[in-house]
Amino acid sequence: MPLVDPVTMSPPAGNAKTKDLGLPTQAIPTIPTPLAQGVRHVHPILLLSFFLVRFNALVSDPVSTMWTSLPVVVAIQSTYAIVCLPAAGSQTAKPAKKLRPGEKKSASSDGTVPNVAVTTVVALVLTTLATSVLHTFFVLFGAPLLTHLPHTSLCSLYLSLLGLFPLFYTHGVSNKEWLEILGARAPFDEAFGGLMGGCVGAWVGAVPIPLDWDREWQKWPVTILCGVFGGYVLGKLVGGTVAFGRRFG
Amino acid sequence: MPSRSSQPKAALSDYKAIAAQYAKAKRLKELEDAKNNQRSLPTEPAPSGIAEKQRQALEARRKATFEKRFQWTVGFWVWMLCIHVISIFLFTSGFLLTRLVLDERSNCANPPIQPLLSWKGQGSVDGGCWHPKTFDKAVVVLIDALRYDFTVPVEDESKAEGFHNAFPFLYESSVKSPNNAFLLPFIADPPTATLQRLKGLTTGTLPTFVDVGSSFGGTAIDEDNLLLQLRGLGKRIVHLGDDTWTALFPGYFQPNISRAYDSFNVWDLHTVDNGVLEHIFPLMKPEKQGEWDFLIGHLLGVDHAGHRYGPNHAAMTAKLVQMDQFIRNLTETIDDNTLLVVMGDHGMDGKGDHGGESDDEVEAALWMYSKRPLFGRTKPEFVTPPATAKVRPVNQIDLVPTLALLLGLPIPYNNLGRPIEEAFAGKKGNAWGNLAAVARMASAGIRKYQASYFAARGMVQSAKPGSAADLWEIAGAASEGRPVQQAVYHAYTTYQEETLRVCKDLWARFDIPKMILGITAMALGVIVLIVYVSRDEDDDYAVLDNAELDLAEKNLELLDGSSVPEAASYQGLSKIVVKSGLLGGLIGAALGIAYVSFTNSEDWPMAVAAAALVSLVAVTITLSGAGKNLVNVVPNTVWGWLSVVFTLSQSIGFASNSYTIWEDSISLFFLSTFGFTNAVAALRRPTIAERTLGVYHSILFLALGRLASFSKLCREEQMPYCTSTYYASANSSTSASWQLVIPFVVFLILPSIIKAYMMTSRSYEGLAPAWIGYVFRMGLLLSAAYWALDAADNGDWITWLPAQTLKTIQVSVAQLVLALAFVAGTTAFIWAPPCVSILTKAASNARTAQITVLGYGNVNGARYLLLVLNFAGACILLSKPMGSGAMAIMLWQVLSLVEIVDLNALTAETIGPVTLALLGNFHFFKTGHQAAFSSIQWDSAFIPLFTIRYPWSPIVVILNTFAGQILACVAVPLVVIWKTNPKRKGVLESVTRALGVFVAFYATQSLATMAWAGWLRRHLMLFRVFSPRFMVAAAVLLIVDLVGILATLTGVRTNALAISEVFGWAD
């Protein structure tokens, strides 16, 4: 478990627990149970395979494919979050629990653990609300303003679902933590890495659109969605492993 | 009180007042400081009289050093400008060859020389103008990209490629019935693009990329050509196929039976061909024969199959088989008096592309057919068509005199070709008299053309032995008395060959070494620029703003007035660079001149290249000696990388026609990336006020960019994915009436926006309220009025005023706006005091007097902004209603950009100038331009003028075309001096560095487009996409260099002088 990472530019996340208040947010590791670890690794494979399976349908009819695939992606993301990630609030309640193997059992039976169902639902609602903000940014980057509304909305919903949902689930609505996340100075973990990856992926996804290859898959927003999925999975992987605990700048 | 009354200008009263106030206030403050805080002044202050003198001496010294630094900096930029001019000159001299288009036309009744023969109906179109007529009508079938080897059968099937043996009819028919048909290699002159080829095939001359003629904007051919002669003599022309013809010859073709098809969809192999096939055969029926005299069918399938699949592919085979069948069928329908010509306009390379000058690209096929046996060969072995295109080829321009003389037309005036031997040699191949007559006639035409061309260009024709003039004399002598006709024929042919060789030398080839030299010089220039602007740790003068160090330094200088302090390292950089640049340039020039005079080659561009390259190398060495090298160019922050990504990715993208075509959207994407990244970065600021402001300005920057992006003028290639909004409709160049509201909205809100930005630093003081609130606002109102009047004029809304009066009013209004912006504006900028106001509030006891200098924190930026506003005002007027909105948005974006840069502490980064440059490019598109000739708004020349007047008209068109980049260039200093106080050191050096980054962006684009245009010189889109983009980049680079020297740096100097008058010199 690479929790204490001495090779960071900022104080390692592990140190923060001793003097936590007023100090930067910590990276949030996935729950170390075998089940959670298993799901954590299956999750990206599942996500990418599902995307590949639906790819042709996506190219031929983006909107309805994105609609019909939505429940599946919500299910995958929720399961991943519930099984692998600590819900918002559990971190501050027991910041040190993962370091001591002996305490794990008691932590899971702890009465202060937040209600997972409520957290999930709240996170999903926040995810949906955030879609409109992402949609605005898509338009500001050049997405069509008046046409292709369902395309852009659904695309931003997917970005929100992949990139933001795990963060809502683990961080709730903590002002301080979200300031760090939006300022891109939060420590890398699976959730934050996923967001970064998803955003960069969406950015890179715009690159092939202008090319005159006359390919069906160049249509809006297929390439963006490819970027979002690819970037998310890559970011999550990097954020959960090599970059874990590090920060930008 | 400093006695600055040495300058007795009345206009200085403001200065004096402010300076006096400031000096007084400062003295009070210093006194107070000295009493309260002894340690800030380590030595007792000297008696005030001596101190004052010392201070004056110090100020004078600093001023003198500043002027020196300024001169060296300007020197550096002038050197850079020279390098850029030379690089572009070298490249274009190898790439864009120009030819003058003459307006003279050939006349049927007026041959260039008296014909040798005499015949019935001589000098009339019925009998033949300059030579007896052979055919009444002609059908010309142009199979685009029909390479010669496609038509030559290969017997050994195992060696046959996909394109062999599929189109054997041309070859077979010329072998089988040599008197009815002949097949020859048909050599194209580069550039082998269809448009240039059609010009060559109809005018008989060598088209170059830039044919400087009377209608520079349009593509229509305005020089003498076959079709023009046909039409002039009352012949009816029908065209089927590729629509390039209709662009070249608008209004030439019979309206109802001609059919044009879109030519640029290379994925579509069949639409054009099927259209031609469908419509050509009905026209060949006897009852339709009376409707036309000259029929053109232009098929594109072979060309498109090549572009899409390459020549060796089943699709090509199928296409050629189809062509074979088509020509067989067509031959059946030809009557006795009709000539049938089948030809390619160029070949294709191994990948199926064309445009350049490789053998495969220039070797096309020509086949002529007559139902009457007419054609002959001068030697029996010539009956078999040549096995390769290297044997007995004819030039494509030879088609023009051949067709003209066969059809009894005059040869077009600009023709350089000669009649094709087979067509005039007679059935037995011994009609030397006929051959001599046609060769002499064509040569006389060429001679006449040459004489007028050389006269028009002011050149002298060589008369040395072997020269064209000499050969003409020889041919003339050969035809005297009782001539041997064969010798006469050969003498005139030799004359034509020599003339053609001279012209080819002049016009039609890429000069690769020169192109490479240009690219190399430009690349070295970019490297020097990047190294010049790079930072090493000991010249981070932006952080040198240390008050204590400052004071200590100043005291030291005050005490020791005799010794001139050693200049900080950053101050001397320009000087050493310029010195080494000059030295290197002189050495290089000497070498170059030696080379030219030694080899006697007259190759002066080479001498220039030597001067530039040696100079560049010298500067590079000097820079690395000064501790600067490429290592400290590597960015070490996210912002540095962002600059690199913005600059490089776009430059790489110019290799693709798609990214070049969609550059406007891509610029928006990058600008949005900048805004988004800054919104994120702003959230890292420590205080909530900074965070809020940072996010606000970043989002504003994004939103304004997106708003501006609704102003679009689409280029042809963007269709159908783009809707133009710049004008009232896609087919007009006038504004819609709702667009007239835009300038009025600009007038109403822009001054207030500027005021709001100045108020944040309390800088809306001094001249600012009067200038921005009244004069600038007035200018905006006048330009809104101008466009309202313009619309009234166009729409005939005002009928009670004569049109001439209306135009006079308009022009006067426009001139007034420009006078306000440039004449009054410059004067005001030079004499304006700093935008500050000094309040001295006496507290209860005099020792703790409160001095407040309103606007002190933005002294440098606020005053300089006035200069930016002058340019903005002029550009807003000249950019048409939609563009005025775009320019206003740009100004607003510039203001939020400098706020962002200040808030996120990015002053020392390269991203500010790079974003500004990107913004300039973006607004180039948003003011109704594209990187295409057709988007130049020539009519803007008439905004402030009645007629074309030099140099004003070109300046106005440049201000209209490059308004975005010019405004961005003038605004560069704001990125580094916005929100800085008069104690900021190294203002000039910061500005020249920022300008360096800014210019480096454009220089990189220029380099990239240059390199790509050179590399892709065979690309189908070369003349539509890559060359125009290169020309835009080159023009922008030179303009930005010039504006940088004349406006930006000069403006910074003026600003610094004015501010130091009040606050003293910072360094």
Chai-1 contact restraints between the chains, C-beta under 6 A:
chainA,res_idxA,chainB,res_idxB,connection_type,confidence,min_distance_angstrom,max_distance_angstrom,comment,restraint_id
A,L140,B,S672,contact,1.0,0.0,6.0,A-B,restraint_1
A,L140,B,L702,contact,1.0,0.0,6.0,A-B,restraint_2
A,L140,B,R706,contact,1.0,0.0,6.0,A-B,restraint_3
A,F141,B,F669,contact,1.0,0.0,6.0,A-B,restraint_4
A,F141,B,S672,contact,1.0,0.0,6.0,A-B,restraint_5
A,G142,B,S665,contact,1.0,0.0,6.0,A-B,restraint_6
A,G142,B,L668,contact,1.0,0.0,6.0,A-B,restraint_7
A,G142,B,F669,contact,1.0,0.0,6.0,A-B,restraint_8
A,L179,B,L683,contact,1.0,0.0,6.0,A-B,restraint_9
A,L182,B,L683,contact,1.0,0.0,6.0,A-B,restraint_10
A,G183,B,L683,contact,1.0,0.0,6.0,A-B,restraint_11
A,G183,B,R684,contact,1.0,0.0,6.0,A-B,restraint_12
A,A184,B,V680,contact,1.0,0.0,6.0,A-B,restraint_13
A,R185,B,R684,contact,1.0,0.0,6.0,A-B,restraint_14
A,P210,B,S658,contact,1.0,0.0,6.0,A-B,restraint_15
A,P210,B,Y659,contact,1.0,0.0,6.0,A-B,restraint_16
A,P210,B,W662,contact,1.0,0.0,6.0,A-B,restraint_17
A,L211,B,S658,contact,1.0,0.0,6.0,A-B,restraint_18
A,D212,B,S658,contact,1.0,0.0,6.0,A-B,restraint_19
